[in-house]
Amino acid sequence: MAMTKARNPREALLWALSDLEENDFKKLKFYLRDMTLSEGQPRLARGELEGLIPVDLAELLILKYGEKEAVKVVLKGLRVMNLLELVDQLSHVCLHDYREIYREHVRCLEEWQEAGVNGRFNQVLLVAKSSSESPESPAHPIPEQELDSVMVEALFDSGEKPSLAPSLVVLQGSAGTGKTTLARKMVLDWATGSLYPGRFDYVFYVSCKEVVLLLESKLEQLLFWCCGDNQAPVTEILRQPERLLFILDGFDELQRPFEEKLKKRGLSPKESLLHLLIRRHTLPTCSLLITTRPLALRNLEPLLKQARHVHILGFSEEERARYFSSYFTDEKKADSAFDIVQKNDILYKACQVPGICWVVCSWLKGQMERGKAVLETPRNSTDIFMAYVSTFLPPVDDGGCSEFSRHRVLRSLCSLAAEGIQNQRFLFEEAELRKHNLDGPRLAAFLSSNDYQLGLAIKKFYSFRHISFQDFFHAMSYLVKEDQSRLGKESRREVQRLLEAKEQEGNDEMTLTMQFLLDILKKDSFLNLELKFCFRISPCLAQDLKHFKEQMESMKHNRTWDLEFSLYEAKIKNLVKGIQMNDVSFKIKHSNEKKSQSQNSFSVKSSLSHGPKEKQKHPSVHGQKEGKDNIAGTHKEASTGKGRGTEETDEEVRSPKNTYIYT
């Protein structure tokens, strides 16, 4: 029997044992008797092996250890005997088999470390530049001829020149445009065989903010983490690095170690591990996809030798309507909510960004469930976040201003966010929440929790539901100080640091925190803020903030999401292809029924809706779909705050089971 014909570890094991010379077979049995095995595995008694021929030994080992472990036991013996050629041949079969184990692991994941990523995702638009020059801005737009729509299947294609196929792709987009959701979707589609078939043996998803949780700053530890298996065959996995794809998600969220503050800004060992991959010093022939917000490109670009740059623009007009119909299970509520949005240019435009679209849907749904009429007319994205936060904060007691509930919780969320941003932290331990007087499970509208396996222990960590919420509460932290006699030294220093960083580095785009703060400091927003959150800003504090507002306004800057909006409006007529991602479920069960229903999730759209919004006629959101069940499936409501390790309470925001929280 030839090794290439072995269909499983059982056949490969029998082939390897039968291929041994008689003397080598006797030596192997000798080594097997004295071999140190993993904890819990029974040792082989001397008498058990006497007189056994290869087929008998194979049956005995499989009976004692199972097929896969039996192969590993024999591999140990062959290595001791220095029969490395046989080790390579047998390992190759094991590698192929472990690849299937890993695919099954990905397919059966019940959730992707953030509550709410367990549903369907209609369509987002990707555009690629023909060159990898400096990041563009609305003030310096990409020339029309350099802007091409791109499909996920083609991200690593070179077109007519195979030798120029990119091995490093940078996917950039502002907060909430869907980078994380798309990255996770790619891993799942690879695991189901519909994306990059035959190209990659492994596709690994690495959350940059979670790398800090690795026990050791070693590549093998990173692979154990990705595989969810401390016994993963790392050597075999790395045997052909050109067949590996690492997706490094959220370069802008690389987190500092928990025990460190930002007193010294040198790279942590875990940051260095990722930098070695990006610089191509480690596994130089593997493929990389890096997602990031545009502001972090100034730190990423120096690490790149050559990369393809792709920008994610968010929803088309057609998909905004489809998202509302997938979010609201009640057709009347969906129609009512979308009608509100269509009548407000600011809301309608903002819903191009999937993350903001989720915030808008959650806010409107919360108002409807409370029986409140939606009277607000947001003038910018900051007003949208303010409306959401006001809706889901604890209610005011007895019609008054309860310091114990509403304002206290707001102040605590702000202090947690500020501490995180100032120390480059996005994951928080339960003790940190207690320090800020926060009850995580009761604040699922703003915080999500996940349980992580750290060695033998399972530990719960919290994060803001999306990084944009952390930025919003960071901006608010300058306004809710307990002592409002003057702007605190720490706040003054932090705002000044933001301004200086902008001036020194020549950033065209302000940070999201600065954008939120600048909007809040406008006169009408000030009054709106005091009414919504039941507190007054002292004249002294207002005067200090006015000074910083004048400084910020004096500097040329672009707002977050400006680029996505400008590209969409200027280039939409040329974007005739999109990424169609429907009938997708991250909370997937591996069954024959679902296999038979599976389909390639990345297909080309031939046209997009781009007519003037005011000319649209919209009798029903659901009527715009080409068959409700074919687009978004069956929509059942579930808490977005409920997932592994996240408790459900009356205060948490809810969204349909099949609706993404875009990240």
N, C-alpha and C positions, 0 to 999 in steps of 0.2 A: 504493500500500500504506500503510495507517494504522499508526502506531507501536504502537497498542494491540493490533494483530493480530500483531506480531512475536513469533515463538515462541522465538527464540534470538538471540544476539549477531550471527550472520551476517545474519539478516534485518533486524535493527535497524540494522546498519551500512549495508546497501544502501539502506534507507529514508532514513536521514539524508543520505547522499551524493546520492541522487536528488532530495531536497527542496531542495537548494541552488540558488540562482540561478546562471546560467552564470558571471557575474563572480565570485561567491563561491566557486564550485567551482575556478576558476583560482587564486584567492588561496590556497585551502586547499592546492593542489598546490605552490604556491610556498613556503608555510610548512613543508610536509612535507619538502621537499628540504633545508632548513637546520636541521631540528629536532634538538635534543640528545636522544638516546635513552638508555635504560638500558644499563648495561654488558653487552656480549655481544650486543646487538641490532644487526644490520647497517644501515648508513645507506642511504638511498634515493639512487640515482644520478640526476643531472639527466635523462638521456635516458630513464630508465625510466618517467617519468610523462607524457611528451609524447604528446599525442593520445589519452590514455585517457579513456573515458567512465566514469560512476559505477560500473557493474557491473564494468568491467575493473579499476578502482582497488580496489574491494572485494576482488576475487579476488587481486590482487597483494599487498595488505596481509595478507590471511589466510594466503596462502602463505608469506610471509616471517616473520610474527609469531604466527600462530595467531589464532583468533577473538577471544579476550578481550583479548590484547595489542593487536590491530589496533584494537579499539574505543577502548582507552586512548590510542593514538597519535592517532587522529582527534579525540578529546576535547581533547587538548592544543592541536591546531590551531584548533579551534572556539573555545576559550577565548581564545586570542590574538586571534582575529577578533571577539571580544566577542559572539558569537552565543549568548547565555546561555540563551535559551529552548530552542534546539535542544539545548544541553548538558544542560539539565534533563531533557528528554524522553529523550535517549539514556542519560543516567545512571540514570534510573529503571529501564530495562531491565537495565542492568548491575547495579543494586542487587538486583533480583529474582534475577538469575543468581548473584550472589555469595552470596546467602542460601542457595541450594542448595549452593554449594561449601562453605560453612561447615557446613551440616547434614551433608554427607558427611564432612567433617573430624571432626565429633563422632562420627558413627556408626562411623568406622573407627579411632578411638583404641584402641590395644592395651592401654593401662592408664591409670589415673587417678592417677598420681603417688604412689601408695602401694601396696606389694605386698599382694596378697590381695583387692583390690577388683575381682574378675573373675568373680563368681559370682552366686548367686541369693539372694534376700532375701524371706522369706516374708511376714510381716505385722507392722506396727507400729501403735500406736494414737496418734492425734493428738486433742487436745481444744483447743477455743478458748474464750477468755473473751468475754463480751458487752461488756466494757469494757476499756480499756487502762490500768487503774490500776496502782499499784505492784505489784511482783512478790509473789506469794503465798508462803506458807510453811506447813508442817504445823501450826504453831501458830495460823495465821490462814488456814484453808482457804477455797477458793473456794465461795461459796454454790452449792448444788446446781443452782438454776435458771440459774446463769451458766455452767455447764459443758456444752458441747455437743461431740459428736464431729464431726470435719470430714474431708472428703476433700481430697486434694491438688488435684483439679480445681477445687475451690471456694475455694481460699485467697484468690483475688483477686475473688471474687464478692460482690455486695452483697445478694443475695436479690431482694426485690421493689423495691428502690430503687437503680436503676442509677447514679444521681448520687452515691451514697455508696460506690461500689465502692472498696475499699482499694487504694492503690498501694504501700503499705509494710507488709510483714508481718514480724514478729519470731518466729522459731522457736527456742524455748528448751528446753533439756534438759540434765541433768547429763552428766558425761563418759561416753562410751560408749553413749548412748541411741540413736545412729544418725543424728545430724544430717547429718554429712558424706556418709554413704552415700545418704541420702534426697536431699540436694541434688544429688549427681552423677546419681542416678537420674532426677531431674526433667529435667536437661539432655538426657540420652539419650532420654527419652521424647518430649520436644519435638522432637528431631532426627528421630525416627522417625515423627512426625506423630500420636502417640497422646495427647499432652498439649497443651492450649491451642491446638488447631488454628485458624489464622486470626487468632489474637489477637496474637501476638508475632512480629515479623520475626526477632528474634535473642534468644536466651537465653544470657547469658554467665556462666560459673562463675569466681569469683574466690576463690582461697584467700588469706585474710588473712595467714597466716604466710609466704606466698610473694611477697607484694607487695614485700617488701624487695629482691627480686632484679631488679625493674624497672630498666632502664638509666637512665630518666629519669622524673621525677615528673609525667608529663603524661597526660592522658586518652587521647590517641592511642597512646601507648606501652602503656597498659593494654589497649586494644583489639587492638593487634598481638599482645600476649602471649596474650590470650584466643583469637584466631583462629589462632595459630601461623603468622602470615603478616605479614611486615614490609611487604608491599605491599597489605594490605587497604584497600579504599576507605573510609577513615574518614569523609570528608565525606558520602558517600552513605549510610553506615550511620546517621549521626547526623541524617539529614534529617527523620526522624519519630521523635523520642525517646519519644513515647508508645507506640510499638510495640517498645520495648526492655525486657527484664527482666534485671537484674543480680542474681545470687545471691552475696552476700558471706558466705562460709563461715568461721566461726570468729573472730568479732569479738574474743573473749577471747584469741586467739592472735596479735594484731597484734604483729609483731616489730620490735625496735629495729634500726637499721642495724648492720652487722657492725663498723664502725670506732668505734662509740660505746658507752660504758658509761652506766649510769643516773645519772651525776653531775648532768646537767640533764634534767629531765623534760618539756621542751617537745616538741610534736609534731614528728616528722620530716616532711620534705616528702611522703613516700609515705603516711604516716598521714593527712596533711592532704588528700591527694587523695581518699581514701575518706571522710573526714569531710565534704568538700564534697558528695559524692554523698548521704550520709546526711542532711545538713542541708537538702538540696534546693536548694543554691546552684548546683550543676552538674546539668544535665539534670533540671529540677524536675518534668517530666511523665513521666519514665521510672518503671517499677515496680521495687521492691526487695524482696528476701527476704534477711533477715539472720539467720544462725544464731549462737547464743551459749550459753555456760554461764550459769546464773542469776547467779553472783557478778559478772559483768561488766555486768549491767544497770544498775548504779549509774553506770557511765561512759557507757553507751549512751543511757539515758533522756533526759539533757539535750539530746541531739542530735536527738531525735525530735519532730516536730510532732504527728503523728497516726499511729498504727500499730495494726494488728491483732496481738494476742498469741496465739500458739499454743504449746501445750506437747506435747512428744513423750514418751510414757510407756514405750515399749519393747514387749516381747512380751506377748501374751496367754498363758494357760496352754497352750492348744492349740499355739501357735507355738513354745513352748519344746521340746516333744517333736519337732516338725518340724525344728527347728534341729539337734537331736542326730542325727536320721536323715540330714540333709544333710551334716553334718560327718563322721560316721563312715561309711566305705564298707562296712564289715563290719557286718552286721545284729546279730550277736551282741555285738560291741563296743558298738554303739549302745545295745542293750537293757541291757547291763551298766552302761554309764556313766550312763544315765538312771535306772536303778534306784538307783545310789549317790546321785544327786542327789535323787531323790524321798524317800529315807529321811532326808535331812538338811534340816530346815526352812530353815536359813540358806542352804545352797546353792540350794535350790529357789527361794526368794524372790529371791536375788541374780541368778538367771538370767533374771529379768524384764528386766534391763538387758542388751541384746545384747552390749555390749563385755565385760561380766563373763562372760556365757555363753560367749563365745569363749575367754576365759582359762581357764574351768573345763574346757571340752572339750579344750583344748590340754594342760592339766596332766594330766587323766585319761588322755589318749592317750599322753602321754610316759611316765607310770607303767606303762601296759600294755605299751608297746614295750620297756621295760626289765625286764619280768617282775616288777614289784614290786606287792605288794598295797597297795591304798589304805586305809591305816589312820587317816589324819588326819580329824578332824572340825572343820573351820573354824568359828569362832564369829562371824566378821564378814568384811567384804570385804577387810580388811587381811590376814587369815590366808589368804585365797584368793590374793592377789598374792604373799604370802610363799611359798606352796606352789609357785606357778608359777616364781618366780625361783629357788628352791632346786632345782627339777627341771632347769632349763635352763642353770644356771651350769656352767662346766667342772667335771668330776668331781674329787673329792679323790684325791690320789695315794697309793697303797699303804695305804689305810685311815687315813691320817693327815691332818693339816691342812696342805695345801700353800699356803704364802703366795704362791708364785710363780703359782699358777693361780687357784683359787677365790676366795680372799680378795682377791688383788690385782685381779682383774677386777671384783669387787664394789665395791671401793674406787674404782676408776677410773670405773665407771659412775656411782657416787654423786657424784664430783667433777664429772663432765661435766654431770649433771643439775642440781646445785646452781648451777654457774656459769651455766647457761642460765636457770634460774628467776630468779636474782638479777639478771640483766641482760636479762630478757624476751626470751630467745632460744630458738627451737624448731628451727632449722635449723643444722647444724654442718658446717663444711668439713673435708676430710680432714686438714688440718694440725692442727685442733683435736683430732681423735681421737688423732692421734699424740702430741700434747702430753700427753694423759691416758693414754698407753700402751694404747690400745684398737685392736684389729684388727676393723674394722667387719664385713667379710664373714664372720668366724667367730662373730659375735654377732647373727646374724639373728633370734634369738628375742626380742631386745630392741631392735635398731636396724634401720631400713630405709633404703635408699639410692635416690636418683633422680638421673638426669642432666638438667641443665637447659641450654638453649641461651642463652648470655649473649653477645649480639653474634655474633661469628664463632666463639667458643669454646664448647665443651661442658664443663660443670663438674659434678662429683659433690658432692651434699650428703647428709648423713645427718640423720635425726631419730629420736626414740624411736618405737617401733612405735605407740604411742598416747600422748597427753599424760598419761594416768593413770600410765603407767610412769615418766615423768619426775618426776611428783609423788611416786611411791613411792620412787624412788631419792634424791630430794631429802630426804625424811624420813629415810631410812637414812643420809644423809651425816652426820647429827649423831652417829651411833653408831660410825662406822668410821674415826675420825680416827687418823692414825699416832701422834700424841702424845695419849694419853688421860689425861694427868696432870690436866688440867682441860678443861672445855668451852672450845674456842677462842674468842677474842674475836669473830671473824667469825660463828661459829655463834651465840654468845650474842646478838650484835647482831641477827642475822637473826630468831631466834625472838622476841626482844623486839619487833622491827618488826612481825611478824605479829600479836602480841598487841595492840600499840598501834593498828594499823590496824583491827583488829576493834572495839576499844573506841570509837575516834573516829568510825568510819563507821557504827556501830550495826548491823553485819551480823548477821543471824539465822543465816546458814550459815557454818560455818568452811571454810577452804580445804581442799582435798583433802590437801595436804601436812600440815596440822595434824591432820586426821583420822587419817591413817596414823601419824603420830608419836604421837598420844595412845593409839592402840590398841597400838602396839609397846611403849609404856612400862608397860603393865600387867604385873604380876609374871609370870604364866604365859607371856605373849608374850616377855618378856625371856629366860626360860630356853629357850623354843622357838627364839628367834633365835640364841642362842649355840650350840645344838646343830646347827641347820641350816647355819649359815655358818661354823662352826669358829673362833670368836673369842670372847674374853671382854671384857666391859665393865668397866672399872675402877670400884672403889667411888666414887672422886672424881667421875668422869663420871656415874655413876648418881645420885649425890646432886644434882648440878647439874640433871640431867634430871628428877628427881623434883620439884624446885622448880618447874620450868616446867609439869610435868604438873598440879600443884596449881593453878597460875594458870589454866591452860586449863579445868580442870574447874570452877573457881569462876564461870566466865562462862556465861551461857545461850547455847546454840547448837544448831543443827540440823546433822545430818550430811548429806553429799552422798548423793543418791538417796532421802533421806527423803520428799521431796515426791512423787516418782514412785510410791513404794511406797504412800503414804497415799492419793493420788488413785486409784490402781488399786484398792485394797481398798475404799475408801468409795464409789466411783462406778462400779465395773465393771458393776453391774446395769443402769445406764443407758447404757452404751456398747455399743450394738448394731451399730455400724458401725465398720469398720476400713479400713485401707489395705491392700488385697491386692496384693502386689507379687511375682508369680511369673513364671516363665519369662523371667527377665531375665539378660542377659549383657553386662557392660561390655566384655568382650573380644570384640566382635562383628565379624563379617565381613559386609560389605554384599553379599549375594547374593540372587538370586531365590528360592532355596530358603528362606532365613531370612525373607525378606519374606513369603512365603506362610504361614509359621508364626507370624508376629508377632501379638500381641494387645495390647489395652489393658491396661496393667499395673496401673492403679489402678481396682479394682472394689470394690463394697460387699459386705462380709460381713454376713449377716443375723443372725448370732448368735455369741456367744463362749462358750468354756468357762470357767465361773467357779464350779464346784462345789467343795466342800471337798476339799483335796488328799488328806486321809487316807481319803476314801471312794472315790477313784479306783481303778479296776482297770486295770492296765497290763501285759498279757501281752507286748506288743511295741511298741517305738517305731514301727517301720515299719508296724505294723498300724493305727496311728491315722490314717495318711494316706489320702486318697481317691484311691488310685492313685499309687504312688511316682513314676513317671515324669512324671505330670501335674503334680505339685507341685514337685519339685526337680530334675527332669531326671536325666541320667546323671551320676553323681558319680565323678570320677577324682581320685586324690590328686596333689597338687602342692605344692611348697614355698611357704609364705606369704612366705618371705624372698626368693623368687626373682622378679625382675621386671627391667625394664630397668635395668641397672647394678647388680643385686644378685646376688652369687654365692651358690651353694648349697654348704653344707658339712655335715659330720656333726653339728655342734652346733646347727643351726638347728631351730626348731620347724616342724612341717609341719601343714598342714590341707588339706582337699579343695579342688580347683580351684574348685568351685562354691559355696564358703562365704565369706561376707563377714567381714572384720575390721571390726566396726562402730566408727564414729568420730563 
